Amino acid sequence: MSMTPRILLALDIDGVLRDVSQSYRRALADTVEHFTQGAFRPSAPEIDQLKAEGCWNNDWEGSQELVYRYFENLGHQRQDFPPGF
């Protein structure tokens, strides 16, 4: 009796099989660091605090918000940035 090899392909698009939250947080921190020219890299607790606000599920928008907040702490205004920043 011969056995036919079978291939199984599992796609985990919702993070159930593998927790990818840390890679998303790292990407968010990398993005903020890039757009602040290395001046600010949010810590894990700072990112968690942002996420806990409940309206920053989109990591690009969350990154933007952290960049805005960083520059606001330096005295800049949001309107100083180009639209869609």
C-alpha positions in Angstrom: 0.0 0.0 0.0 1.5 3.3 -1.0 0.8 6.6 0.9 0.2 9.7 -1.1 1.9 12.7 0.5 -0.4 15.4 1.5 0.3 19.1 2.1 -1.4 21.2 4.6 -1.4 25.0 4.3 -2.6 27.0 7.3 -3.1 30.7 7.0 -3.4 32.7 10.2 -4.8 36.0 9.3 -6.4 36.9 12.6 -3.6 36.0 15.0 -5.3 33.0 16.5 -2.5 30.5 15.8 0.4 32.8 16.4 0.5 36.0 18.4 2.0 38.7 16.2 1.1 41.7 18.4 4.8 42.3 19.3 5.8 42.5 15.6 3.0 45.1 15.0 4.2 47.1 18.1 7.8 46.9 16.9 6.7 48.2 13.4 4.7 51.0 15.1 7.8 52.0 17.2 10.1 51.8 14.1 7.7 54.0 12.2 7.6 56.6 14.9 11.3 56.5 15.3 11.7 57.1 11.6 9.4 60.0 11.4 11.0 61.7 14.4 14.4 61.2 12.8 15.5 58.9 15.7 14.5 61.4 18.4 11.7 59.3 19.8 11.0 55.6 20.0 7.8 54.8 22.0 8.2 52.2 24.7 5.9 49.1 24.9 4.0 50.8 27.8 3.5 54.0 25.7 2.2 51.9 22.8 -0.1 49.9 25.2 -1.4 53.2 26.7 -2.2 54.5 23.2 -3.9 51.2 22.2 -5.9 51.3 25.5 -7.5 54.6 24.4 -9.6 52.3 22.1 -9.5 54.3 18.9 -6.0 53.4 17.6 -6.5 50.0 16.1 -5.0 51.1 12.8 -1.2 51.0 13.4 -0.5 53.7 10.8 -2.9 56.1 12.4 -1.5 55.2 15.8 2.0 55.9 14.6 0.9 59.2 13.2 -0.7 60.1 16.5 2.4 59.3 18.5 4.5 61.4 16.1 2.0 64.3 16.5 2.1 64.0 20.3 5.9 64.0 20.3 6.1 67.2 18.2 3.3 68.8 20.2 5.3 68.3 23.3 8.1 70.3 21.6 5.7 73.1 21.0 4.6 72.4 17.4 1.0 72.4 16.2 -0.7 69.6 14.2 -1.5 72.1 11.4 2.3 72.6 11.0 2.4 69.2 9.3 1.4 68.6 5.6 -2.1 67.1 5.0 -2.0 63.3 5.2 1.2 63.2 7.2 
